[in-house]
Amino acid sequence: PVMIYIHGGGWRTGDKRSISAKPAYFTGRGFVFVSLNYRLVPAVDILTQLQDSANAIGWVKKNIARHGGDPARLHLIGHSAGAHHVAILATNGRFLEKAGVSLADLKSVVELDTQALDVPELMRGSDNDLYLQAFGKDPEVWKQVSPRDNVAKDKSIPPFFLVVANERDPKLAQASAFQKALQAAGVRCEFVEASQHDHGDRKSVV
Protein backbone atom coordinates (compact mmCIF):
# COMPACT_ATOMS: atom_id res chain seq x y z
CA PRO A 1 0.00 0.00 0.00
CA VAL A 2 1.03 3.61 -0.63
CA MET A 3 0.70 6.41 1.93
CA ILE A 4 0.79 9.86 0.32
CA TYR A 5 1.46 12.77 2.68
CA ILE A 6 0.50 16.42 2.10
CA HIS A 7 2.24 18.93 4.37
CA GLY A 8 0.74 21.90 6.18
CA GLY A 9 1.83 25.51 6.48
CA GLY A 10 -1.28 27.65 6.18
CA TRP A 11 -1.42 27.13 2.38
CA ARG A 12 1.42 29.67 2.06
CA THR A 13 4.47 27.96 3.61
CA GLY A 14 5.79 24.45 4.21
CA ASP A 15 7.71 21.78 2.36
CA LYS A 16 7.46 18.06 1.67
CA ARG A 17 10.62 17.44 3.71
CA SER A 18 8.75 18.29 6.94
CA ILE A 19 7.75 14.72 7.66
CA SER A 20 8.99 13.99 11.20
CA ALA A 21 8.66 10.28 12.07
CA LYS A 22 6.01 9.49 9.47
CA PRO A 23 8.19 7.65 6.90
CA ALA A 24 9.66 5.31 9.50
CA TYR A 25 6.24 4.69 11.02
CA PHE A 26 4.53 3.77 7.77
CA THR A 27 7.38 1.96 6.01
CA GLY A 28 7.81 -0.10 9.19
CA ARG A 29 4.25 -1.28 8.62
CA GLY A 30 4.72 -2.24 5.00
CA PHE A 31 3.73 1.00 3.25
CA VAL A 32 5.57 2.91 0.56
CA PHE A 33 5.64 6.50 1.83
CA VAL A 34 5.47 9.50 -0.51
CA SER A 35 5.56 13.19 0.49
CA LEU A 36 4.53 15.79 -2.10
CA ASN A 37 4.89 19.51 -2.67
CA TYR A 38 2.50 22.06 -4.14
CA ARG A 39 2.82 25.69 -5.14
CA LEU A 40 1.91 28.13 -2.41
CA VAL A 41 -0.51 31.05 -2.16
CA PRO A 42 -0.39 33.88 -3.11
CA ALA A 43 1.79 32.77 -6.05
CA VAL A 44 -1.15 30.58 -7.11
CA ASP A 45 -4.79 30.48 -6.03
CA ILE A 46 -6.34 27.73 -3.93
CA LEU A 47 -7.88 25.90 -6.90
CA THR A 48 -4.51 25.73 -8.66
CA GLN A 49 -2.83 24.63 -5.45
CA LEU A 50 -5.29 21.78 -4.98
CA GLN A 51 -4.78 20.72 -8.57
CA ASP A 52 -1.01 20.63 -7.92
CA SER A 53 -1.59 18.09 -5.14
CA ALA A 54 -3.99 16.10 -7.32
CA ASN A 55 -1.47 16.06 -10.16
CA ALA A 56 1.21 14.76 -7.81
CA ILE A 57 -1.13 11.97 -6.71
CA GLY A 58 -1.73 11.21 -10.39
CA TRP A 59 2.03 10.91 -10.89
CA VAL A 60 2.22 8.52 -7.94
CA LYS A 61 -0.53 6.33 -9.37
CA LYS A 62 1.26 6.11 -12.72
CA ASN A 63 4.76 5.55 -11.38
CA ILE A 64 4.64 4.00 -7.92
CA ALA A 65 4.80 0.41 -9.13
CA ARG A 66 8.43 1.07 -10.14
CA HIS A 67 9.11 1.87 -6.47
CA GLY A 68 7.37 -1.16 -4.99
CA GLY A 69 3.95 0.41 -4.42
CA ASP A 70 0.53 -0.79 -5.48
CA PRO A 71 -1.30 1.90 -7.51
CA ALA A 72 -4.60 0.25 -6.58
CA ARG A 73 -3.97 0.88 -2.86
CA LEU A 74 -3.51 4.61 -2.40
CA HIS A 75 -4.01 6.23 1.01
CA LEU A 76 -3.85 9.96 1.84
CA ILE A 77 -2.68 11.71 4.99
CA GLY A 78 -2.38 15.45 5.55
CA HIS A 79 -1.67 17.87 8.37
CA SER A 80 -3.28 21.31 8.84
CA ALA A 81 -3.57 22.90 5.36
CA GLY A 82 -2.51 19.52 3.99
CA ALA A 83 -5.38 17.96 5.92
CA HIS A 84 -7.70 20.35 4.11
CA HIS A 85 -6.11 19.18 0.84
CA VAL A 86 -6.72 15.49 1.48
CA ALA A 87 -10.26 16.14 2.72
CA ILE A 88 -11.32 18.11 -0.35
CA LEU A 89 -9.48 15.90 -2.84
CA ALA A 90 -11.33 12.89 -1.41
CA THR A 91 -14.76 14.56 -1.53
CA ASN A 92 -14.64 16.79 -4.63
CA GLY A 93 -13.51 14.39 -7.34
CA ARG A 94 -12.89 17.03 -10.02
CA PHE A 95 -9.26 17.61 -9.04
CA LEU A 96 -8.20 13.97 -9.01
CA GLU A 97 -10.22 13.17 -12.13
CA LYS A 98 -8.19 15.74 -14.07
CA ALA A 99 -5.07 13.89 -12.89
CA GLY A 100 -6.33 10.46 -13.94
CA VAL A 101 -7.33 9.30 -10.46
CA SER A 102 -10.80 8.34 -9.25
CA LEU A 103 -12.11 8.52 -5.71
CA ALA A 104 -12.41 4.73 -5.89
CA ASP A 105 -8.60 4.57 -6.12
CA LEU A 106 -8.34 5.97 -2.58
CA LYS A 107 -8.55 3.40 0.20
CA SER A 108 -8.47 5.77 3.19
CA VAL A 109 -7.88 9.37 4.25
CA VAL A 110 -6.24 10.55 7.48
CA GLU A 111 -7.00 14.20 8.31
CA LEU A 112 -4.77 15.69 10.99
CA ASP A 113 -6.04 18.83 12.71
CA THR A 114 -7.49 21.24 10.18
CA GLN A 115 -10.03 23.98 10.75
CA ALA A 116 -11.08 24.16 7.10
CA LEU A 117 -13.66 21.39 6.77
CA ASP A 118 -16.60 23.78 6.33
CA VAL A 119 -15.05 26.69 4.46
CA PRO A 120 -18.19 28.85 4.08
CA GLU A 121 -18.75 28.61 7.84
CA LEU A 122 -15.08 29.39 8.48
CA MET A 123 -15.14 32.43 6.20
CA ARG A 124 -18.48 33.89 7.24
CA GLY A 125 -17.57 37.26 8.72
CA SER A 126 -13.90 36.32 9.01
CA ASP A 127 -11.15 38.92 8.92
CA ASN A 128 -8.37 36.35 9.42
CA ASP A 129 -5.58 37.21 6.97
CA LEU A 130 -4.46 33.59 6.68
CA TYR A 131 -7.86 32.34 5.57
CA LEU A 132 -8.61 35.38 3.41
CA GLN A 133 -5.35 34.88 1.53
CA ALA A 134 -6.04 31.19 1.06
CA PHE A 135 -9.75 31.23 0.22
CA GLY A 136 -10.43 34.76 -1.01
CA LYS A 137 -13.86 36.40 -0.87
CA ASP A 138 -15.87 34.45 -3.46
CA PRO A 139 -18.55 32.25 -1.81
CA GLU A 140 -18.65 30.02 -4.91
CA VAL A 141 -14.97 29.21 -4.48
CA TRP A 142 -15.56 28.54 -0.79
CA LYS A 143 -18.11 25.86 -1.69
CA GLN A 144 -15.81 24.26 -4.26
CA VAL A 145 -13.01 23.88 -1.70
CA SER A 146 -15.18 23.00 1.30
CA PRO A 147 -15.04 19.28 2.18
CA ARG A 148 -18.35 19.45 4.07
CA ASP A 149 -20.11 20.94 1.03
CA ASN A 150 -18.86 18.19 -1.27
CA VAL A 151 -19.99 15.18 0.74
CA ALA A 152 -22.74 13.17 -0.96
CA LYS A 153 -23.90 9.60 -1.28
CA ASP A 154 -22.68 7.28 -4.04
CA LYS A 155 -19.50 9.22 -4.80
CA SER A 156 -17.04 6.47 -3.76
CA ILE A 157 -15.71 8.69 -0.97
CA PRO A 158 -13.14 6.62 0.96
CA PRO A 159 -13.17 6.00 4.73
CA PHE A 160 -11.90 8.90 6.85
CA PHE A 161 -9.96 9.09 10.11
CA LEU A 162 -10.16 12.54 11.74
CA VAL A 163 -7.74 13.71 14.42
CA VAL A 164 -8.21 16.97 16.35
CA ALA A 165 -5.57 18.29 18.75
CA ASN A 166 -6.18 20.49 21.80
CA GLU A 167 -9.94 19.86 21.96
CA ARG A 168 -10.46 23.44 20.78
CA ASP A 169 -13.41 24.94 18.95
CA PRO A 170 -14.11 25.56 16.13
CA LYS A 171 -11.94 22.64 14.98
CA LEU A 172 -13.90 20.21 17.12
CA ALA A 173 -17.25 21.49 15.88
CA GLN A 174 -16.16 21.33 12.25
CA ALA A 175 -14.73 17.82 12.60
CA SER A 176 -17.84 16.58 14.37
CA ALA A 177 -20.15 18.07 11.71
CA PHE A 178 -17.96 16.64 8.93
CA GLN A 179 -18.03 13.19 10.53
CA LYS A 180 -21.83 13.31 10.75
CA ALA A 181 -22.09 14.38 7.10
CA LEU A 182 -19.84 11.52 6.00
CA GLN A 183 -21.72 8.98 8.05
CA ALA A 184 -25.06 10.26 6.71
CA ALA A 185 -23.66 9.67 3.22
CA GLY A 186 -22.76 6.10 4.14
CA VAL A 187 -19.03 6.75 4.53
CA ARG A 188 -17.12 5.23 7.44
CA CYS A 189 -15.51 7.95 9.57
CA GLU A 190 -13.65 7.67 12.88
CA PHE A 191 -12.96 10.76 14.99
CA VAL A 192 -10.31 11.06 17.72
CA GLU A 193 -9.70 14.00 20.05
CA ALA A 194 -5.92 13.99 20.61
CA SER A 195 -5.87 16.47 23.46
CA GLN A 196 -2.37 15.37 24.52
CA HIS A 197 -0.95 16.93 21.34
CA ASP A 198 -0.87 20.50 20.07
CA HIS A 199 -1.27 21.54 16.45
CA GLY A 200 2.41 21.38 15.57
CA ASP A 201 3.55 18.58 17.88
CA ARG A 202 6.71 17.15 16.28
CA LYS A 203 6.93 14.41 18.90
CA SER A 204 3.85 12.75 17.54
CA VAL A 205 4.22 10.08 14.86
CA VAL A 206 1.47 11.77 12.89
N, C-alpha and C positions, 0 to 999 in steps of 0.2 A: 504493500500500500504506500501511497505518496501523501505526505503532509506538506501542504503549501502554506507558508507563513507570510502575512502582510503586516508590516511594521506600523507603529503609530508615530505621532509627532504633530498632532493638530492639523493634519492635511498640508502643513507648510514646512515641516522639518522632518528629520528622521532618515534612516538608511537601513538597507537590508542586512548590514553587518551587525545591527543591534539585536542579537538573538539570545544572549544569556545562555542558559543551560538547555535550551530547547532542542538543538540538534542531538546532543548526547542522550537526552531523555527519549526522543522518538526513535532514533536509530538503534538505541539499545532495546527497543521493543519491536524491531523488524521493519520500521518504516524507512523509506527514502525521504530525506528532509530537504525542502527547497525554500529559500527565502528570496522574495522578489522586491524590486524597486518600482517606483512610479514617479512621474514628474509631479512637482509640487505647486500648489497655489502660492502666489498669484500668477506664476508663469503660465499655468494652464488653468482652465476652469474645472469644476468638480466633475462634470460629465466626461471630459477628456481624461481626467485623472483616473476615474473608475474604469474607463476603457483601457487605459494603460495596464491596470492590474488584470483585467480580463484577457488582454492580449498576451500577457506573460503566462497566465494559466493555459491559454491556448498553445503556447510554445511548449509548456511542460507536457501537455497531453500528446503532442506530436513527437516529442523527443525523449521522453523519460524512459522509455524502454531501453534505450542505449545506455542508461545509467542504472539499470536494475529495477526500475519502477514499473508498476502496472498502470497503464493509462486508463483502465477501467475501474481503478480504485483510487480516486482523487478525494482528499479531505482538505478542508480549509481551516486555518486558524489565524486570528488577527487580534491585535491589541489596540485599544483606544481608537484612533482614526482608522487603523487597519481593521479593527473589529467592525466599524461601520462598513468598510469595504466588503468584508466577507458576508455581512448580513444582507447588504443590498444586492451583491452579485448573486447570492443564492435565493433571492426572492423576485428580483426583476431580471428576467432571463435575457433581456435585449443585449446586454453588454457581453455576456459569454457567448450568445448565439453568433454575434459578429466575429467572434474569435474561434468559431468552430467547436464550441463546447455547449452541451445541453445541461440543464439542471439535473437530469437523470445521471449524468457522469459524476456528480458529487455524492459522496457516500455519507459525509457528515460535515458539520460546521461548528467550530468552537469560537465563541464570541467573548473576548476578554475585556470587560469594563469599558463600555462606550456609553455616552449619553445621547447618541444620535440614532435612536431606533425609531422615534416618531419626530421627524424633522419639522413638519409644520407646527407641532406643539412646542418644540424646542425654540423655533424662530418667532413664534407669536409674541410680539412686543419686545423682542430681545434687542439689546444694544451691545451685546458681547462681540468685540472686534474679531475674535477667533472664529466664531460661527458665521458672522456676517461676511468675512473674507472667504470662508469655505463655501457657504451656501447662497450668498447673494441675497437679493430681495424679491425674487420672482417666485410666487407661490406655486406655479406650475413646475418649476425646477425642484422645489422642496418635495413635492409629491413623487416626482420621478426618482429621487434619491433617498426616499424615506422607506426603510424596510417594512415598518408597520403598514404603510399604505399599499404595499405590493404583495401582501400575503393574500392568497386565495386558494380555494380547493382545486385539486386536479391539475396542479402546476408542476408536479414532481419536485417540490421543495424538499431538500434533504433534512434529516434529523438535526436538531440544534442542541448545543450545550452552552448555556449562558452563565457567565461568572461576573459577579458584581463585588467590587472591593469596598470596604469602609461602611457598608450599609447606609449610604447617603442618598437622599432624594436630590434631584429627580431621577438619578440613574436607576434606583430601585423601582420606582413607579413605572418608568419606561420599560424596563426589562420584564416586569410582571405583566404589563399590558401586552407586550410583544409575545410573551409565552402564551397568554390566553388566546391571542389571535392565531398563533400557529396551531395550538391544540384544537381550536374551533374549526380550523381548516383541515384537520386530520393529520397534522404533522407532529411527530414526537418531539418534545422539547423539555429538557431538564434545566433547572435553574438553581444555582448555588450562590449563597451570600458568603463571600470569603472575607469576613470582617477582620481576619488576622493580617490581611495584606492591604497596603495602600495602592494607589493607582500605578505608581512606577516602581513597585517592589522588585528589585533585581535579584533578591534572594529566592524568589519563587521560581519553580521550574517553568511555569507558564506566565 
